[in-house]
Amino acid sequence: MKTQTKKLLKSLENKNAMKMLMPLNIQLFSGDQNLYELKQSLMMIGQQLKKAEGEVTAKASDPTSNPEDIKAAQKSRDDLKLRFDVIKQQHDQVEKEVKAKLDANKGLNAIDNPQQKVIAAKASLVRSTMRGKAIDADIRAALGDDAASGGGKFLPKTVSQDVILAPLAKNPLRGHSAVTQITNLELPRLSFTLDDDDFIADMATAKELKAKGDTVAFTRNKFKVFAGVSETVINGSDADLVGHVENALKSGVAAKEKKVAFATSPKVGEEHMSFYSTENAIVKVAGADMYKAIKNAIADLHEDYRENAKIIMTFKDYSDIIETLANGNATLYTAQPEQVLGKPVIFADAATKPIIGDLSYSHFNYDIGETFERDKDIKTGIEQFVVTAYFDHRIKLSSAFRIAEVTPTP
């Protein structure tokens, strides 16, 4: 018998080592068998093999044994050796995987700094996804995931919040519109009500509530965000990998939000998300020039919305207003937009016509259940970390907004 086999049999006979393995109950990737059971099988067959080796030696040494008895003993030994080798190969593979898993878990749990631990867990999530491996429970725990999500493919809370709920400069509505992450969200169109409906002084609001109802229900609209990840980035530092992926996902989420909110020709099913859609029917207020149109739109808002109103417009439109009003006077160019127009200004190139209103009535909601997967761009060879998200944008009250448009006097 080979020296390696003898050493393994000797280690398997160590009952203390076996007892230490029992509480681990580490499952194989297929079937119900575990590492402990494999060790038990090896020990049992190993003992039989050791006994069979002794019988072959005894038969060969006994001058009274006939050749058939010796051959039978050798065949029995060879059968046991074949079984032993097959189980040992499986045992070694599983033991290697278990050791790698324990080492990986030890590495994550050994990090004391909470922020570094989250970054390491995020990096592990991305790498496991890109390599088609399951996400370990300790990684999910470090990222704030829980059993309520159902496990499996659901995006852990920390990643989800960092990507979805963090304010993004690339979406100008962020920080002004409401953003939540609630399943099956329903909200009242007005933040408060009284027992007497006559309190609503704005007749347009009263008509809208009567037509649309007192509540607004958010729906699930699926979209995908692709973050291209090269092999160099995957094998790079945790901080670089996490920063690269999160920045790509944030940019994608922001771009989608901005696209649906300012779409002049919304896609089917996304009409309710756009300020410019006929479904929302935001009132258009005209003026002889852009400055007067915006002023008229502000004045046309009911006082309940006018107080907190903001102006969303392109920087080009604002520059044209300044050029017209300044008339060669450089002082106006240094003034704050709010000083010029009377309300805070949010610049957005997608706002083809200025939108004026109370942005607390603009609400983005992300339904839980974001999933992540991997894909490959065949043309470039770049691997894609893909997040599928479900969100909705609702303008809770069209009455809270106006759209300014220029109608030159004849």
N, C-alpha and C positions, 0 to 999 in steps of 0.2 A: 504494500500500500504506500502511496506517495506520502512524503513528509507533510505536505500542505493539508491533505485529507486527515491525517492523524492529528494535526494541530487543531483543525476545525472540530473534529469529534471530541477532542479533549475539552475545548471551550464550550461545546454544547452540553457536556456532562456537568458543567458548573451550574448547580441549582440556583445559586444566588443570582447569577446573571439572568437566568430564565425568569426568576421572580421579578427582577427589575423590569423586564420587558413586558410582563403581563399587563400592568396598568396603562401602558401606552396605547394599546389597542389600535395601532396604526393600520388603517385599511389600505388594501391594494387598490390600484386604479381600476381593476376589473375583478368581478366576483366578490365573494364574501370572505375569502381567505386573507389573513394578515401575516405580518412578518413573524409574529410569535408562533403561529401555526406552522409556518414554513420551517422555523427552527425546530419545532417539535417533530415534524416529519423527518427532517435531516437527522436528528438524534436517533429516532427509532430505526430508520433505514440504515444509518451508520452503524448502529449496534448489530443489526442483522448482517451487514456486510462484514463487520469485524469477525463475527461468529463464522460466517461462510468462508472467509479467508483461512480461519483456523481449521475448518473441516477439510479444505483442499489440502492444506499442509499435512494434516493427520492422515488422510487417505493416501497421499503420495508417499508418506513415510511408512505406512503399514504394508509389509510384504505380502499380506494375505488379501489385500484389496485387488479387485480385478480392474482392468482399464475402463469398463463401463461405469463403475462407481466413481472413479476419479473424474471422468468426463461429466457425469451428472453433477458432481460437486462444483466443477469449474463452471458449468452452464448456470447453475443457481447463483454462483458468485458473480458472474458476468451480468446476469439480469439485474441483480441488486445494484451493481456498479453503474449500470446504465440509468436506472431510476435515480440513484444518488446524484449522478452528474447533472441530470435534467433539473431536479429540484434545487441543487446547489446553484446552478446558473440563474434560476428564477430568484432564489434567495439573495444572491449577490446583487442582482439588479434592483430589487426592492430595497435592500439595505442601503444601497447607494443613494436611491431617491429619498429615502427617509432621512439619511444623514444630511443630504443637501437641504431638505426642507427645515430640519432642526437648526442647521447652521444659519440659514436665511432668517428664520424667526429669531434666533439669538441675536443676530446682527441688528434687527429692527428694535427689539426690546432692550438692547443695550444702549440705545440713544436716550439720553436724559433730557436734552433740550426739546421741548414740545414742538417748537417751530421746525427744527431740523428733522424731527421724527415724522411730521406731516409731509415734508418735502420728500423724505426717503420713501414713505408709503405711497405718495403720488407717483414717484418714479417707478416703483415696483408695479403699481397698477398699469401704467402705460407699457412697461416692458413685457409684463405678462400678457397683456392684450395683444401686443404686436407679435408675440411669439406663440399665440394661440394656447396659452396656459391658463388654468383656472386661477381666480384671485383668492388668496388665502384669507381665512377669517380674521387673522390678526391685522392684516393690511386694511381690511374694511373697518375693523374696530378703530384703528388709528385715524381713519378718515371720517369717523362719526356715523358709519352705517349701522343699521340695526336689523333685527329679525323682521320688523314690521314691513320692511321693503320687499321681503320675499327672497332676498339674496340674489344669487345668479348673476344677471346682467345689469342690475340696477346701479346707476352711478352713485357712489357714496356722497353723503351730504356735503362734506367739506369741498370736494371738487365741484359739485353742482353749485354751491353757493358762491365759490370764488369765480366761477365762469359766468353764472347767470345774474347773481345779485350784486356783484361789485360794480360800482359806478364806472361807466366807460366814456371816455372823452370822445370816442368816435361816433357815439350816438348822442346828438345834442339834446335829446329829450330826457336822457338819464339825469337824475338829480332834480327833475321837475315833474315828470309823470310818475305815477305810483308804480312800483314793481313788487310783485309778490310771487310766492311759490306755493300754491295751495291747490289741492285736488278738488275738482267740481265746485269751483268758487262761484258764489252768488253774492252780489252786493246790492244795497239800496242805491237807487239813482241819486237820491239826496241823502246827505249825511245825517239829517235829522227831520222829524215830522212833528206836526202838532195835531191835536184832536179835531181841529177845525181846518179843513182843506182850503178855506178862503185865505189862509195866511200867505199863499203863494201870490206875490204881487206881479210877478212876470207871467203874463198870460201865455207867452210862447212855451215856458217851462210847464205850465199847467196842461197845455194841450199835448205836449210831448209825453208827459207822465200818463195822461189818459190814453194816448195812442200806443205807447210802448210798455206800460206797466211800471210798477214801483221798483222792480228789481231788474238787474242785468245779470244774465248767466253767461259765464265764460265757457268756451268750447276748447277742444283739443285739435290743434292744427300742427301737423307733423312737418318738420324740416330737418335737414342733415347739415352738419358742419364738418368739414374735412381739414385735418391738420397734417400736412406733409411732414414726415419724419424720416430722415436718412439714417442709415446704419451707424454713421459716425455720431449722430446726435444720441441715438439709443444707447450707444456704448460710452457716451460721455458722462460728465458729472450729473448727479441728481438734480442740482439747481439749474443747470443749463437745459436739461431735458424737460423739467417741469415748466420752466419759464417759456421755452419755445412752444410747447403744446398749449399751455394756458393762454398765451398771447394770441395764438392762431385761433383758438376757440372763442375767445372774447371778441376778437375782430369779426369773426363770422356771425356770432350772435348779434352784435351791434349792427352789422350791415343788414341783417335780415329785419331787425326791428325798424330801422330807418326806412328800408325799402317798402315795407307794407304800410307804414304810417303815412308816407308821403306819395304813395302811388297814385298817379293820375289816371291810369287804366289798370285797376287791380285785377288780379287773377280771380277766376271763378272760385267762390268760397272764401275769398279774402276781402270782399267788398266792404264789409263792416269795419275793417281795420284802418281804412284810409280817411284822413281828414277831407280829402277831395272827392270821395265817392258820393254818388247820388243817393245811396242808401242812408248815409248820415245826414244828407241835406242840410249842411251848415249854411246859414244865410250869408249871401255875398253882399258886401256893401261897397258902393262905387264912389269914386272921387275923380276930379279933373286930372290929378297927378297922384303919384304914389304916396306922397306925404299926406295929402288931404284924404285919400282913401283910407289910410291907416287911422288918421284922426277921427274920421267919420265912423270907422268900425269900432274904435274904442268907445266913442260916445253912444253907439247903438247898443252896446252891451248893457244888460240890466246891472244896476249898481251892486247886486249880490255877487256878480262875477267880475265886474270892472275893477273892484278894489284889488284883487289878486291876479289881474290879467297880465300876461306876458306876450311879447310879439316874437313870432318865429318868422324869419325872413332871410333872404340871401344877402351876403355881404355886398354884392354888386348893387342890389336895389338900395341898400343903405348908403353906399358910396354915391349913387346918383342923387339921392335926396340931399346929402351933405353938399354936393357940388352945386345943386340948384339953390339951396338955402344960403350957402356961404357967399356966393356971388363975388368971389375974389377975396373975401375976408378969411384969413387963415385961422382965426380964433375958433371957429366952429369945428374945425378938423380935430382939435384936441379935446373937445367936449365928449362926455360919456354919452352913449346912445340913449340911455334913459333920460338924460337932460334934454336931448333933442326931441324925442318922440313921446316922452311923458310916461313910458312904461319900460320895464326891463326888456332887453332884446336878446334873443337866442339866435345865433347865426347857423343856418343850415342850407347848404347848396341845393338840397332836394326840395326846399319850400319854394316852389315855382311862383306861388302867390302867397303873400304874407298871411299868416294865421294868427289871429288875436284871440286870447281867451284864458280861462282859468285851467291850467294844466293838471290840477288835482282831479279833473274829470276825464283825464287821459290815463288809462290803466293797462299795464302789461302784466299778464299772469302766466307763469310757467307751471304746467301740470307736472306732478312728480312722475317718475317713470322714464327718465332719460336712460337710454341704453348706449353702450359703447361697443365697438367692434373694429375690425381692421379690414383694410382693402389695399389694393396695389394699383398704382398708375402704371399701366403697361408701357406707355410711351416714354416715361421718364425713369421708371424703375423705382420711384420713391414710394415707400410704404405710407399709407394713410391711417391716422388714428381718427376714427369716425364717431361722432356723437349724434344720436338721433334725439331731438328734443320736441316737446309739445308745448305750444304757447298760444296766446291770444292777446289781441289788443282791442280794447273796447273804449269807445268814446261814450261815457256814461250819460252825458247830456249834450246834445248838439247845441242846445240853447246857450251853453256856456262859451261858445266860440263864434267867431265871425271870420270871414275870408275877405280880404281887401283886394279890390281889382280896379284898374284904371279905366275910366270911360271918359275919354276927352270930350269936352263940349264942342259942339259943331260950330 
